[in-house]
Each structure stands twice: as C-alpha cells, then as structure tokens.
Amino acid sequence: MAPATAPEDAAPLPSSAKGAKGEAKTKQSNGRREGGGDGGQGPKRKRKEVFIYGNYRNYYGYRIDRNIGEDPRLEIFKRKWFEGKDCLDIGCNQGLVTIGLAMKFKCQSILGIDIDPGLIETANWNLRRMSRLDKMSVENTKVPKSSDLPSESCAEKMSSEISNGDISNIRQHDIFKVVSFRCENFVESKSMSKWSEHYDTIVCLSVTKWIHLNWGDDGIITLFVKIWRLLRPGGIFIMEPQPWTSYRRNRLVSEIARENFNTIQIHPEKFREILLDKVGFRSVEVITDKLVGTVTGFDRPIQVYHK
C-alpha cells in the first residue's frame, strides 16, 4: 500500500466497485492521442483512473514504510479487543489487516467486507496464499519442489506485511474457519440491518471519508448507528477517521463527492460528539496521535469507542 504520496492523490490501477447508485463507477480522463486530430500518429496517453470509494490497489504499499514489516496499527491494538472475539472489518481492501488481526490476536471469527469485488477477490487469494505458507511451514520434513513454492513476493512479502514474518499463530486454528470476506456496501446493506449484537469488535480504518463523500451526512450517521446496533454490550468500535483536509483533496473525485463535500455539516472533529451524545457509546479513548512507521499523511489518530 512506496511512494511518499497518499493513495488519494495517486492514480492506482483499475478496479471496479458498486457505487452510491448501485453501479460500478470509476472516473477516467480522456485517452486522447498526443499530436492532435483524428489522424495523429503519437502514442495514446495513459488513462488516469480515480477510485471514488478509496478502493485502491496496493494500498498498503502506499501507507506503510518499507522499512517496517508489520502494519503499525497492529502494534498498538490490544489483544483483549480481539482474542476469542467475533470481529468485523469494514472496508477491508485486500484483507491484509483482517488476516493480520486473526493471526496475531487469535480472533474467534473475523469478517472483512469491502464495496469492491476485485479487492475481495484479492483478499480471498491472500487468505489462500497464507494458508499455503502455513502448510509449507508445518510440512518441514521435505524440501518442496521449486514449482510448488510461492514466489518471493508471495512468501516473504505476505509474512512480512501481515505479521512481521511470524506465521506460527495460524497453526493454532484453521484460518479458513476464522477469516472470511464478502463484497458488501455496508451503508446500503439490508442484510446487516437485520442483525443486532452480532460482533464484539468492529474495525473501520480510513474509511469514513469515502462513506461521507459518497453518501453525505446521512451515510456517516447510518454507518455509526449500524455499527452500534451490531455491537454486543461492552463491544469495541475502532475508528481511524481521515481529517477534513483529506476530504478537500478528494472532493472532485466524482460529481457526487463534489456535491456532498459542499453540503457536509458533520465534520470529522464532530464524530466524537455524535458517537457519544447521539448514537450512545459510553466512552472513547485515543490510542495514538501519531503512528510510527507510517508514511507521511497517514499518521492519523485512532479512536476506540466502548458500547
């Protein structure tokens, strides 16, 4: 997820997603030929893709310092929030944090959801890949054929990015029984609306901006209320909200985002008041004001709300 620029300012590779109106939408620049008219001989310009839901490819390469193995957010999370718990990761992207939480903290179960079917496909591929690495570490009685080994980027990168090179925690349980992924629009999901007190811990990391820009104030309130309803008594909601300056950089990502940006009344600094006074969470703690090992622009405060 490594350039020092944030993904919201970058132009990643294409991906599809269900949008605010139920259609797969990305914004493209014109692929006009250099050199002018219809008969121009110059090469085509590359089309610039913009992901209106923040559904970036290679997000973790943008976000994490290459000198740091583990996602620094996992370093500051407490084991008691996840161990033996039923968990939900909203906006899971390629699933590396979801898998990392399961491996490091031994969740009872964890479901990762994302609006982008392509990212969910990648998340399931990452899950299968980690399972294969686990089998390779257990079956240590013979040297596998080179054709059976994952590529260097597979074995080394996955073990590094997910749990700092230690995959021993997976052996404690079948990872496929613990981790699952599903393509879902959380704001508009009717299935999620039917559930109540289903999870012990819900994680929502760097997602609120994209919900806010695509669904406005109503969308952010829907997000918070659904999370509260899904949490069991004593449950934990871990949120990493993006600052208003980040909204401003992405306000032109789509026409809907531009319109919502101009009408938003609930700015991120008001989230705490809304969650405590309106939604009903009883307390909040800020577990970090600056993440070590995070690329500039991603050192955001992480808030933990208690139901």
TIDORO-572023 format. One record per residue (C-alpha): y, z, x. Coordinates in steps of 0.001 Angstrom, whole numbers, padded with zeros to 6 digits, always signed. Example, Ala and Ser with C-alpha at 12.3 -4.5 7.8 and 13.67 -1.06 7.14 Angstrom:
<guvos>
-004500+007800+012300;-001060+007140+013670;
</guvos>
This chain:
<guvos>
+000000+000000+000000;+003249-001816+006278;+006495-002705+005906;+009094-000032+005504;+010334-001577+002283;+009168-000240-001054;+006912-002428-003194;+009524-002544-005944;+011665-004526-003516;+008827-006667-002229;+007090-009744-003581;+003341-008990-003608;+000517-011317-004504;-000047-012324-008145;-001649-010054-010706;-001813-010034-014496;-001067-007262-016923;-000707-006643-020606;+002933-006224-021368;+005149-004375-023763;+004423-007064-026335;+000716-007387-025553;+000954-010486-023371;+000187-010978-019689;+003586-011471-018130;+004958-011888-014629;+008308-013289-013668;+008314-016297-011356;+011063-018142-009559;+011118-021923-009810;+008841-023690-007359;+011329-026485-006725;+010871-028836-003806;+013190-028458-000885;+015320-031529-000379;+016452-032199-003900;+015314-034628-006597;+012026-035702-008025;+011239-037844-005034;+011833-035144-002435;+009383-035095+000407;+009926-031483+001509;+007277-028786+001027;+007227-026683-002096;+008843-023295-001867;+006616-020329-002392;+006838-018904-005858;+008099-015356-005931;+006078-013100-008206;+007580-009933-009633;+005364-007337-011282;+007149-005934-014291;+004804-002944-014647;+004760-001918-010995;+001200-003258-010798;+001475-004132-007117;-001347-005356-004938;-001790-003435-001682;+000479-000673-002986;-000991+001938-000658;-000245-000245+002362;+003429-000153+001430;+003502+003531+000689;+001541+005304+003430;+002483+005499+007091;-000184+003579+009028;-000479+006497+011452;-001585+008778+008619;-005177+008460+007421;-005125+010348+004146;-002654+009860+001322;-000215+012735+001999;-000167+013654-001680;-003796+014738-001454;-002823+017127+001330;-000526+019137-000924;-002686+019231-004062;-004606+022439-004733;-008376+022398-005046;-008309+024636-008118;-006488+021931-010082;-009422+019529-009742;-012673+021197-008707;-015086+021212-011629;-012362+019803-013897;-012145+016819-016234;-009237+014722-014958;-007197+011655-015912;-005199+009431-013525;-002564+007377-015387;-001525+004207-013556;-004356+004372-011026;-003610+000989-009368;-006571+000129-007086;-008171+003526-007626;-007927+004912-004102;-006189+008142-005140;-008581+008516-008087;-011613+008203-005814;-009955+010391-003193;-009411+013206-005702;-013045+013066-006773;-014283+013086-003185;-012014+015735-001757;-011890+018163-004671;-015221+017517-006450;-013920+016801-009934;-016341+017209-012812;-015092+013820-014011;-012061+011620-013450;-010973+008537-015380;-008452+006141-013850;-006557+003850-016206;-004157+001012-015462;-002480-001697-017511;-003568-004425-015073;-007150-005711-015470;-007065-007174-011966;-006300-003785-010440;-009070-002157-012474;-011479-004787-011185;-010407-003919-007640;-010750-000190-008375;-014339-000677-009520;-015006-002754-006405;-013601+000067-004252;-015874+002508-006079;-018947+000382-005417;-017851-000005-001815;-017558+003755-001305;-020978+004268-002845;-022376+001777-000359;-020740+003625+002530;-022292+006836+001268;-025754+005298+001174;-025262+003993+004694;-024284+007463+005929;-027340+009020+004278;-029827+006361+005391;-029253+007084+009048;-032818+006657+010152;-032415+002960+010950;-029616+000709+012070;-028650-001677+009245;-028515-005372+009893;-025029-006653+010555;-025223-008716+007380;-025743-005508+005369;-022711-003749+006795;-019338-003798+005064;-016599-005449+007065;-014491-003348+009444;-011684-003346+006909;-014176-002110+004328;-015843+000792+006100;-013059+002043+008346;-010146+001383+006017;-011801+002916+002966;-012952+006057+004743;-009503+006413+006304;-007416+005734+003225;-009445+007829+000806;-010418+011000+002612;-009378+010842+006245;-012715+009474+007384;-014873+012192+005805;-017153+010896+003071;-019555+013851+003101;-018184+015219-000169;-019612+012232-002049;-023124+013367-001216;-022703+016401-003441;-022864+014276-006563;-023297+010704-007781;-019826+009199-007521;-020549+006822-010404;-021170+009790-012708;-017845+011315-011719;-015393+008401-011371;-014741+005677-013938;-011985+003125-014505;-010668+001461-017617;-007954-001101-018339;-005644+000532-020842;-001998+000620-021889;-001549+004389-022165;+001682+004240-024176;+000276+001942-026843;-003361+003066-026700;-004761+004080-030068;-007975+005480-028591;-006041+008002-026515;-004102+009049-029612;-007354+010140-031290;-008256+012628-028572;-006930+016146-028112;-007529+018834-025481;-009779+016440-023576;-008640+016990-019962;-007947+019887-017623;-005693+017923-015255;-003644+014754-015749;-002022+012920-012838;+000868+010464-013232;+002159+009358-009830;+005112+006956-009507;+004533+005542-012985;+007300+006979-015191;+009916+004426-014105;+007779+001486-015169;+006972+003006-018551;+010652+003818-019007;+011872+000323-018117;+009301-001382-020357;+009258+000966-023351;+012565+002811-023083;+013188+006423-024056;+010629+006183-026874;+007999+005182-024330;+008687+008084-021980;+008614+010583-024866;+005337+009050-026084;+003916+009423-022566;+004851+013112-022355;+003651+014002-025864;+000315+012221-025396;-000263+013999-022098;+000472+017383-023665;-001952+016700-026525;-004691+015506-024167;-004493+018636-022005;-006572+021693-022745;-004835+025080-022897;-003908+026073-019349;-004093+022427-018280;-002102+020875-015452;+000196+017825-015545;+001115+016479-012083;+004046+014061-012124;+005800+012115-009383;+008878+010611-011094;+010950+007903-009469;+014703+008556-009122;+017353+006691-011109;+018337+004695-008011;+014863+003163-008089;+015393+002130-011730;+018586+000382-010723;+016780-001691-008090;+014272-002910-010666;+016432-003298-013754;+016353-007115-013504;+012582-007394-013155;+012424-008658-016762;+014684-009109-019762;+013057-006123-021462;+013636-003963-018403;+017287-005015-018243;+017843-004184-021908;+016078-000829-021652;+017927+000111-018470;+021229-000297-020294;+020140+001917-023210;+018197+004701-021464;+019658+008127-022244;+016908+010333-020800;+017402+010020-017053;+014685+011351-014699;+016639+014534-013953;+016274+015395-017668;+012470+015141-017673;+012025+018818-016840;+014165+019898-019783;+012312+017560-022142;+008862+018680-020991;+009660+022398-021154;+012003+022671-024124;+010862+019812-026349;+007264+018935-025516;+006071+022501-024967;+004934+023022-021368;+005355+026677-020430;+006274+026386-016742;+006847+023982-013842;+006750+024148-010060;+007926+021622-007477;+005220+021498-004828;+007140+019349-002347;+010589+017926-001877;+009522+015635+000955;+006128+014174+001803;+005207+013932+005480;+003546+010613+006346;+005192+008703+003515;+007239+005571+004118;+010984+005945+003525;+011749+005546-000175;+008511+007184-001300;+009228+010784-000281;+009641+011878-003884;+009329+015393-005291;+006094+016165-007115;+006252+018417-010154;+003381+020413-011626;+003631+021424-015296;+001418+024079-016862;+000412+023944-020521;
</guvos>
